[in-house]
Amino acid sequence: MKHRRPPIDRDAADPVSAAAAAVTGDIDAMVRRAVARRDVLLAFQPVVNAARPDRPAFYEGLVRLLDEAGHIIPAREFMAAVEVTETGRQIDCLALEMGFIALSRDPGLRLAINMSARSIGYARWMNTLRRGLSGDPAAAERLILEMSEDSAMLTPDITGAFLREFQAKGVTFALDDFGAGSTSFRHLREFMFDILKIDGQFIRGVSRNADNQCVTQALIGVGKAFGVVTIAESVESEADARFLVRSGIDCLQGYYIGAPSVTPPWHMPKARRSA
């Protein structure tokens, strides 16, 4: 049965906004149906050490949905519509559940899973995290939790306490989209993230953009000053990768390095997997 779009207010002053709201409603409904069916999976994208680009250091598990026809829908198509809703928290729960399953199936796997800082206060998500770590304490040292810069800043005190509690258990934390949000150096010092992932808007085409080169080198410098690992997101060309390596980046991620794949790493040939 085709989903009926919400009625549009014919008296609205901005018909473009009304149309956009209708589309957003369609997306939200599609996501809720997929979550209810548990039609959620992870696509694995390698992250490589700049000094050893031939061997993944770890993988990022990127959440994907399946629509009614079985088509794979990437997160960029739906997360913005559900990020602040309970559906967004449910997606975080499912992603973490699948992350722990992946870690249990491959003892050599190190895996990053995305989360919103909003999920810290969501009981089901916290129960999933605690249950997964108690079921396999060794998984903590192979789990990386990524949160965006903007979500981390929503409640900095709560975020900081959360990081300290689970870093003590061995979990690694990455600050995603670094440079795109509003994290102050004071909060960055207090959070003590283990990894800074430089936002892709500064990385794409960086080898030929002088302004982005300055920003990227400055962000790499911030990472070095705080003693954390720096990762460049959205590396899409050899020229960009070479510039980043010369600039002192620690790790690289992007389509030039490897595209996300729904084939789990433990089903891949050994040569393509982590050390």
BALUM-47831 format. One line per field, with one value per residue (C-alpha): residue number from 1; x, y, z; residue in one letter. Coordinates in pm, whole numbers, padded with zeros to 5 digits. Example, Ala and Ser with C-alpha at 12.3 -4.5 7.8 and 13.67 -1.06 7.14 Angstrom:
REM residues 2
k 1_2 $
east 01230_01367 $
north -00450_-00106 $
up 00780_00714 $
r A_S $
//
This chain:
REM residues 275
k 1_2_3_4_5_6_7_8_9_10_11_12_13_14_15_16_17_18_19_20_21_22_23_24_25_26_27_28_29_30_31_32_33_34_35_36_37_38_39_40_41_42_43_44_45_46_47_48_49_50_51_52_53_54_55_56_57_58_59_60_61_62_63_64_65_66_67_68_69_70_71_72_73_74_75_76_77_78_79_80_81_82_83_84_85_86_87_88_89_90_91_92_93_94_95_96_97_98_99_100_101_102_103_104_105_106_107_108_109_110_111_112_113_114_115_116_117_118_119_120_121_122_123_124_125_126_127_128_129_130_131_132_133_134_135_136_137_138_139_140_141_142_143_144_145_146_147_148_149_150_151_152_153_154_155_156_157_158_159_160_161_162_163_164_165_166_167_168_169_170_171_172_173_174_175_176_177_178_179_180_181_182_183_184_185_186_187_188_189_190_191_192_193_194_195_196_197_198_199_200_201_202_203_204_205_206_207_208_209_210_211_212_213_214_215_216_217_218_219_220_221_222_223_224_225_226_227_228_229_230_231_232_233_234_235_236_237_238_239_240_241_242_243_244_245_246_247_248_249_250_251_252_253_254_255_256_257_258_259_260_261_262_263_264_265_266_267_268_269_270_271_272_273_274_275 $
east 00000_00146_00209_-00011_00172_00059_-00186_-00027_-00157_-00285_-00275_00095_00295_00588_00481_00841_00866_00533_00649_00975_00781_00574_00886_01035_00717_00752_01114_01026_00748_00977_01243_00994_00866_01219_01312_00995_01090_01453_01556_01878_02232_02589_02814_03182_03431_03803_04014_04386_04697_04874_05199_05036_04762_04751_04613_04298_04352_03980_03641_03355_03013_02781_02412_02191_01819_01629_01309_01007_01160_01489_01687_01974_01926_02240_02224_02263_01917_01734_01935_01874_01499_01507_01817_01626_01340_01301_01341_01695_01761_01622_01857_02148_02040_02021_02357_02522_02358_02490_02829_02857_02745_03018_03280_03171_03198_03550_03789_04039_03796_03813_03495_03363_02990_02818_02601_02436_02512_02132_02149_02347_02018_01823_01784_01764_02085_02276_02149_02266_02612_02645_02510_02744_03049_02956_02897_03245_03473_03744_03510_03561_03915_03791_03491_03511_03210_03181_02969_02936_03083_02742_02574_02867_02813_02444_02521_02898_02895_02698_02909_03231_03115_03005_03343_03533_03320_03359_03715_03799_03644_03862_03623_03775_03589_03605_03479_03323_03301_03571_03600_03239_03081_03130_03351_03564_03921_03815_03555_03790_04041_03776_03622_03956_03843_04089_04033_03948_03790_03836_03517_03503_03417_03780_03923_03753_03983_04222_04525_04409_04236_04473_04209_04119_04487_04534_04229_04322_04680_04556_04315_04590_04801_04523_04510_04884_04874_04612_04792_04504_04481_04366_04163_04076_03724_03611_03950_03857_04178_04543_04648_04444_04582_04940_04884_04731_05017_05271_05072_05105_04759_04749_04473_04272_03912_03710_03623_03984_04079_03776_03401_03158_03055_02773_02998_03134_03513_03526_03397_03669_04008_04273_04480_04200_04142_04296_04635 $
north 00000_00333_00568_00877_01202_01435_01703_02029_02352_02534_02860_02827_03130_02914_02627_02509_02459_02278_02044_01981_01897_01643_01475_01470_01304_01034_00972_00949_00701_00490_00484_00390_00101_-00023_-00001_-00188_-00466_-00450_-00399_-00233_-00339_-00215_-00127_-00158_00106_00067_00326_00290_00406_00664_00472_00140_00224_-00134_-00269_-00137_-00025_-00064_-00040_00201_00036_00273_00216_00137_00074_-00151_-00014_-00231_-00322_-00430_-00128_-00017_00338_00516_00716_01051_00998_00965_01052_01427_01361_01136_01245_01423_01170_00842_00668_00806_00654_00319_00327_00392_00089_-00138_-00016_-00088_-00431_-00518_-00381_-00618_-00907_-00820_-00802_-01140_-01304_-01182_-01157_-00971_-00696_-00341_-00149_00207_00261_00598_00734_01059_01207_01211_00833_00866_00939_00669_00370_00104_00224_00237_-00110_-00237_-00092_-00228_-00569_-00595_-00506_-00737_-01023_-00984_-00750_-00789_-00622_-00286_-00255_-00322_-00088_00274_00499_00802_01104_01421_01744_01911_01634_01614_01980_01941_01847_01872_01774_01455_01376_01421_01194_00930_00934_00902_00611_00401_00498_00342_00021_00034_00188_00432_00752_00950_01304_01299_01593_01783_02143_02169_02234_02453_02257_02497_02408_02407_02137_01947_01929_01820_01558_01395_01216_00956_01033_01346_01289_01598_01690_01594_01946_02039_01717_01680_01841_01965_01915_02202_02430_02659_02765_02407_02319_02583_02466_02098_02155_02361_02085_01825_02051_02067_01689_01662_01925_01720_01393_01229_01036_01240_01087_01253_01170_01175_01110_01073_01106_01008_01374_01449_01142_01244_01596_01465_01223_01503_01717_01458_01298_00969_00783_00806_00713_00761_00616_00640_00411_00184_00209_00089_-00273_-00470_-00777_-00822_-00802_-01162_-01268_-01071_-01210_-01180_-00934_-00677_-00695_-00536_-00632 $
up 00000_-00100_00190_00176_00222_00500_00384_00278_00426_00121_00314_00394_00288_00178_-00052_-00087_00290_00290_00016_00201_00515_00322_00190_00541_00663_00398_00499_00868_00796_00576_00847_01120_00909_00839_01207_01307_01062_01185_00823_00936_00853_00866_00574_00664_00545_00612_00793_00720_00897_00681_00728_00625_00374_00248_00577_00752_01110_01177_01008_01055_01065_00875_00931_00632_00596_00356_00209_00125_-00212_-00053_-00172_00052_00183_00315_00637_00462_00311_00642_00953_00935_00939_01247_01440_01717_01737_01924_01588_01579_01921_01804_01504_01740_01944_01640_01510_01846_01867_01519_01615_01909_01689_01438_01712_01849_01507_01438_01735_01515_01418_01551_01475_01503_01555_01526_01803_01899_02239_02274_02317_02641_02816_02629_02861_02591_02426_02755_02844_02505_02566_02919_02822_02523_02731_03019_02777_02630_02829_02561_02312_02485_02350_01996_02010_01896_01954_01725_01801_01599_01724_01738_01939_02182_02266_02355_02716_02761_03129_03062_02755_02951_03234_02983_02810_03137_03257_02945_02859_03196_03063_02750_02494_02244_02149_01826_01768_01422_01180_01369_01253_01136_01476_01777_02017_02216_02305_02670_02607_02376_02658_02908_02677_02601_02286_02161_01791_01595_01253_01036_00856_00489_00372_00436_00290_-00047_-00306_-00037_-00261_-00482_-00230_-00039_00215_00305_00325_00595_00789_00761_00871_01166_01271_01242_01461_01721_01726_01777_02053_02240_02172_01985_01659_01357_01075_00744_00626_00261_00101_-00265_-00465_-00460_-00468_-00157_00021_-00060_00071_00392_00454_00400_00644_00919_00925_01116_00930_00608_00526_00210_-00128_-00247_00042_00016_-00034_00233_00182_00338_00311_00664_00706_00827_00483_00303_00195_00466_00261_00273_00645_00950_01084 $
r M_K_H_R_R_P_P_I_D_R_D_A_A_D_P_V_S_A_A_A_A_A_V_T_G_D_I_D_A_M_V_R_R_A_V_A_R_R_D_V_L_L_A_F_Q_P_V_V_N_A_A_R_P_D_R_P_A_F_Y_E_G_L_V_R_L_L_D_E_A_G_H_I_I_P_A_R_E_F_M_A_A_V_E_V_T_E_T_G_R_Q_I_D_C_L_A_L_E_M_G_F_I_A_L_S_R_D_P_G_L_R_L_A_I_N_M_S_A_R_S_I_G_Y_A_R_W_M_N_T_L_R_R_G_L_S_G_D_P_A_A_A_E_R_L_I_L_E_M_S_E_D_S_A_M_L_T_P_D_I_T_G_A_F_L_R_E_F_Q_A_K_G_V_T_F_A_L_D_D_F_G_A_G_S_T_S_F_R_H_L_R_E_F_M_F_D_I_L_K_I_D_G_Q_F_I_R_G_V_S_R_N_A_D_N_Q_C_V_T_Q_A_L_I_G_V_G_K_A_F_G_V_V_T_I_A_E_S_V_E_S_E_A_D_A_R_F_L_V_R_S_G_I_D_C_L_Q_G_Y_Y_I_G_A_P_S_V_T_P_P_W_H_M_P_K_A_R_R_S_A $
//
